[in-house]
Amino acid sequence: MCRSIKPLNNFEPPTTDDEVRAAALQYVRKISGAAKPASVNEAAFAAAVAQVAEASRVLLDSLVTTAPPKNREVEALKAKARAEARYGS
């Protein structure tokens, strides 16, 4: 799993379209093996990012949960603590 892609479901405030697009971009970069596509592939790359972002938004909007919304700051602190435990300070 690409470590740059963060869970986006069940946050308050809700996930923004920019966050969904950033995750889609990371996913397309990962599976294509290119951080920046060759000029001949730019249109295909951009179309893939748009399609993945759209599918991701549909998924996020369709998910149902009874759990209370997560707090972004609390989740960021948890992630930082996990990283420190894993990699040291």
C-alpha positions in Angstrom: 0.0 0.0 0.0 1.3 3.4 -0.8 2.1 5.2 2.5 1.2 8.6 1.0 -2.5 7.6 0.6 -4.4 8.2 3.8 -7.8 6.9 4.9 -10.4 9.5 3.9 -13.6 8.0 5.3 -15.6 9.3 8.3 -13.8 12.6 9.1 -15.2 15.8 10.4 -15.1 18.1 8.5 -15.8 15.7 5.5 -13.0 14.9 3.1 -12.5 17.5 0.4 -12.3 17.0 -3.3 -8.6 18.1 -3.1 -7.8 15.3 -0.7 -9.6 12.8 -2.9 -7.7 14.0 -5.9 -4.4 13.9 -4.1 -5.0 10.3 -3.1 -6.0 9.5 -6.7 -2.8 11.1 -8.0 -0.7 9.1 -5.6 -2.5 5.9 -6.6 -2.0 6.5 -10.3 1.7 7.4 -9.7 2.2 4.2 -7.8 0.6 1.8 -10.3 2.1 3.6 -13.4 5.6 3.7 -11.8 5.9 7.4 -12.8 5.8 10.5 -10.6 5.5 12.6 -13.7 4.4 11.0 -17.0 6.2 11.5 -20.3 4.5 14.1 -22.4 3.0 11.5 -24.7 1.3 9.9 -21.7 0.1 13.1 -19.9 -3.5 12.8 -21.3 -3.9 9.2 -20.2 -2.3 10.0 -16.8 -4.7 12.9 -16.2 -7.7 10.9 -17.3 -6.8 8.1 -15.0 -6.4 10.5 -12.1 -9.9 12.0 -12.8 -11.5 8.6 -13.1 -9.9 7.3 -9.9 -10.9 10.5 -8.0 -14.5 10.1 -9.3 -14.7 6.5 -8.2 -13.2 7.3 -4.9 -15.7 10.2 -4.3 -18.6 7.8 -5.2 -17.3 5.2 -2.7 -16.7 7.7 0.1 -20.2 9.2 -0.4 -21.8 5.8 -0.4 -20.1 4.4 2.8 -22.3 4.2 5.9 -20.9 4.0 9.4 -22.3 4.2 12.9 -18.9 5.2 14.3 -18.4 8.8 15.4 -16.5 11.0 12.9 -12.7 11.0 13.4 -10.8 14.2 14.3 -8.0 15.0 11.8 -5.7 16.4 14.4 -6.0 13.4 16.7 -5.5 11.0 13.7 -2.4 13.0 12.7 -0.9 12.7 16.2 -1.6 8.9 16.2 0.1 8.6 12.8 3.1 10.6 14.1 3.4 8.3 17.2 3.3 5.2 15.0 6.0 6.6 12.8 8.2 7.5 15.7 7.7 4.0 17.2 8.5 2.4 13.8 11.4 4.6 12.7 12.6 6.2 15.9 12.7 10.0 16.5 
